[in-house]
Amino acid sequence: MAAMALVITENGYGKLVSPDEFREQKRGGGGVNGYKVSEDSGPVVAVIRVETGTGERVLIYTAQGRAIMTPVDEISERSRSAGGVKLINLQEGDKVADAAM
């Protein structure tokens, strides 16, 4: 089991990122990028702390009322600067609105 950050974007992409990839910031720090946002991915809409290897599942909600449940262990682990993988196929004009455990 390992604690990971699950990052999900508006256009249905996501990835798991190890917390070790993020350095500590001091006061006045400019922050650390956690996702390589592109026109395809859209902005980040959710970041959730998850445990891999436990059978946890994430529930992804869309603006048009659809919802899917995906096992966390099936989501790819990537670096914080990489893009993600497609987690949900969206209908025309739909966007990811939220996600929950």
Phi and psi in degrees as GROMACS dihedral restraints (atoms count N, CA, C in turn):
[ dihedral_restraints ]
;  ai    aj    ak    al  type     phi  dphi    fc
    3     4     5     6     1  -143.6    20    10
    4     5     6     7     1   138.2    20    10
    6     7     8     9     1   -76.4    20    10
    7     8     9    10     1   133.8    20    10
    9    10    11    12     1  -138.4    20    10
   10    11    12    13     1   161.0    20    10
   12    13    14    15     1  -101.2    20    10
   13    14    15    16     1   124.1    20    10
   15    16    17    18     1   -96.7    20    10
   16    17    18    19     1   119.2    20    10
   18    19    20    21     1  -110.0    20    10
   19    20    21    22     1   127.3    20    10
   21    22    23    24     1  -126.5    20    10
   22    23    24    25     1   136.3    20    10
   24    25    26    27     1  -106.5    20    10
   25    26    27    28     1   167.1    20    10
   27    28    29    30     1   -59.6    20    10
   28    29    30    31     1   -31.6    20    10
   30    31    32    33     1   -95.8    20    10
   31    32    33    34     1    16.1    20    10
   33    34    35    36     1    91.6    20    10
   34    35    36    37     1    13.7    20    10
   36    37    38    39     1   -97.5    20    10
   37    38    39    40     1   155.5    20    10
   39    40    41    42     1  -164.0    20    10
   40    41    42    43     1   170.5    20    10
   42    43    44    45     1  -164.5    20    10
   43    44    45    46     1   162.5    20    10
   45    46    47    48     1  -100.8    20    10
   46    47    48    49     1   136.3    20    10
   48    49    50    51     1  -129.6    20    10
   49    50    51    52     1   133.5    20    10
   51    52    53    54     1   -70.5    20    10
   52    53    54    55     1   138.2    20    10
   54    55    56    57     1   -60.5    20    10
   55    56    57    58     1   -24.0    20    10
   57    58    59    60     1   -64.3    20    10
   58    59    60    61     1   -17.3    20    10
   60    61    62    63     1   -75.1    20    10
   61    62    63    64     1   -13.3    20    10
   63    64    65    66     1  -105.9    20    10
   64    65    66    67     1   122.5    20    10
   66    67    68    69     1   -84.2    20    10
   67    68    69    70     1   155.6    20    10
   69    70    71    72     1   -69.6    20    10
   70    71    72    73     1   140.1    20    10
   72    73    74    75     1  -109.1    20    10
   73    74    75    76     1   140.5    20    10
   75    76    77    78     1   -93.2    20    10
   76    77    78    79     1   173.3    20    10
   78    79    80    81     1   -57.0    20    10
   79    80    81    82     1   133.6    20    10
   81    82    83    84     1    84.5    20    10
   82    83    84    85     1     2.4    20    10
   84    85    86    87     1   -67.9    20    10
   85    86    87    88     1   151.6    20    10
   87    88    89    90     1   -84.3    20    10
   88    89    90    91     1    -2.0    20    10
   90    91    92    93     1    93.3    20    10
   91    92    93    94     1   177.3    20    10
   93    94    95    96     1  -133.8    20    10
   94    95    96    97     1   129.1    20    10
   96    97    98    99     1   -68.4    20    10
   97    98    99   100     1   136.3    20    10
   99   100   101   102     1  -114.8    20    10
  100   101   102   103     1    -4.3    20    10
  102   103   104   105     1  -156.2    20    10
  103   104   105   106     1   138.7    20    10
  105   106   107   108     1   -85.5    20    10
  106   107   108   109     1    90.1    20    10
  108   109   110   111     1   -71.9    20    10
  109   110   111   112     1   136.1    20    10
  111   112   113   114     1  -136.4    20    10
  112   113   114   115     1   175.9    20    10
  114   115   116   117     1   -64.4    20    10
  115   116   117   118     1   -35.0    20    10
  117   118   119   120     1   -68.0    20    10
  118   119   120   121     1   -42.9    20    10
  120   121   122   123     1   -78.3    20    10
  121   122   123   124     1   -37.7    20    10
  123   124   125   126     1    79.4    20    10
  124   125   126   127     1   177.6    20    10
  126   127   128   129     1   -71.3    20    10
  127   128   129   130     1   160.1    20    10
  129   130   131   132     1   -72.6    20    10
  130   131   132   133     1   131.6    20    10
  132   133   134   135     1  -111.9    20    10
  133   134   135   136     1   -19.5    20    10
  135   136   137   138     1  -153.1    20    10
  136   137   138   139     1   141.1    20    10
  138   139   140   141     1  -131.8    20    10
  139   140   141   142     1   120.7    20    10
  141   142   143   144     1  -127.2    20    10
  142   143   144   145     1   136.7    20    10
  144   145   146   147     1   -80.1    20    10
  145   146   147   148     1   124.6    20    10
  147   148   149   150     1  -129.4    20    10
  148   149   150   151     1   162.9    20    10
  150   151   152   153     1  -113.6    20    10
  151   152   153   154     1   123.6    20    10
  153   154   155   156     1   -83.5    20    10
  154   155   156   157     1   155.3    20    10
  156   157   158   159     1    78.7    20    10
  157   158   159   160     1    11.2    20    10
  159   160   161   162     1  -113.6    20    10
  160   161   162   163     1    -4.7    20    10
  162   163   164   165     1    83.1    20    10
  163   164   165   166     1    10.8    20    10
  165   166   167   168     1   -61.8    20    10
  166   167   168   169     1   151.4    20    10
  168   169   170   171     1  -129.0    20    10
  169   170   171   172     1   148.8    20    10
  171   172   173   174     1  -110.1    20    10
  172   173   174   175     1   139.8    20    10
  174   175   176   177     1  -105.6    20    10
  175   176   177   178     1   121.0    20    10
  177   178   179   180     1  -108.9    20    10
  178   179   180   181     1   126.1    20    10
  180   181   182   183     1  -107.3    20    10
  181   182   183   184     1   143.3    20    10
  183   184   185   186     1  -108.8    20    10
  184   185   186   187     1   165.1    20    10
  186   187   188   189     1   -65.1    20    10
  187   188   189   190     1   -27.4    20    10
  189   190   191   192     1   -89.1    20    10
  190   191   192   193     1     8.7    20    10
  192   193   194   195     1    93.7    20    10
  193   194   195   196     1     3.9    20    10
  195   196   197   198     1   -79.5    20    10
  196   197   198   199     1   155.2    20    10
  198   199   200   201     1  -147.0    20    10
  199   200   201   202     1   139.6    20    10
  201   202   203   204     1  -131.5    20    10
  202   203   204   205     1   152.0    20    10
  204   205   206   207     1  -114.1    20    10
  205   206   207   208     1   127.4    20    10
  207   208   209   210     1  -126.1    20    10
  208   209   210   211     1   133.8    20    10
  210   211   212   213     1   -65.1    20    10
  211   212   213   214     1   132.1    20    10
  213   214   215   216     1   -59.7    20    10
  214   215   216   217     1   -37.0    20    10
  216   217   218   219     1   -66.6    20    10
  217   218   219   220     1   -13.7    20    10
  219   220   221   222     1   -91.8    20    10
  220   221   222   223     1    -2.5    20    10
  222   223   224   225     1   -91.6    20    10
  223   224   225   226     1   136.1    20    10
  225   226   227   228     1   -69.9    20    10
  226   227   228   229     1   141.4    20    10
  228   229   230   231     1   -89.4    20    10
  229   230   231   232     1   130.6    20    10
  231   232   233   234     1  -138.8    20    10
  232   233   234   235     1   168.3    20    10
  234   235   236   237     1   -73.8    20    10
  235   236   237   238     1   163.0    20    10
  237   238   239   240     1   -68.0    20    10
  238   239   240   241     1   -21.7    20    10
  240   241   242   243     1   -91.9    20    10
  241   242   243   244     1    -5.4    20    10
  243   244   245   246     1   -87.7    20    10
  244   245   246   247     1   162.0    20    10
  246   247   248   249     1   -77.8    20    10
  247   248   249   250     1   175.8    20    10
  249   250   251   252     1  -106.9    20    10
  250   251   252   253     1  -170.3    20    10
  252   253   254   255     1  -113.9    20    10
  253   254   255   256     1   156.7    20    10
  255   256   257   258     1   -69.0    20    10
  256   257   258   259     1   121.2    20    10
  258   259   260   261     1   -99.5    20    10
  259   260   261   262     1   -29.5    20    10
  261   262   263   264     1  -146.8    20    10
  262   263   264   265     1   135.8    20    10
  264   265   266   267     1   -87.1    20    10
  265   266   267   268     1   122.3    20    10
  267   268   269   270     1   -99.9    20    10
  268   269   270   271     1   148.1    20    10
  270   271   272   273     1   -77.6    20    10
  271   272   273   274     1   161.0    20    10
  273   274   275   276     1   -51.0    20    10
  274   275   276   277     1   125.3    20    10
  276   277   278   279     1    83.4    20    10
  277   278   279   280     1    -4.8    20    10
  279   280   281   282     1   -89.6    20    10
  280   281   282   283     1   154.4    20    10
  282   283   284   285     1  -139.3    20    10
  283   284   285   286     1   154.5    20    10
  285   286   287   288     1   -70.7    20    10
  286   287   288   289     1   129.9    20    10
  288   289   290   291     1  -101.8    20    10
  289   290   291   292     1   -35.3    20    10
  291   292   293   294     1  -167.0    20    10
  292   293   294   295     1   168.9    20    10
  294   295   296   297     1  -147.3    20    10
  295   296   297   298     1   151.5    20    10
  297   298   299   300     1  -148.7    20    10
  298   299   300   301     1   160.6    20    10
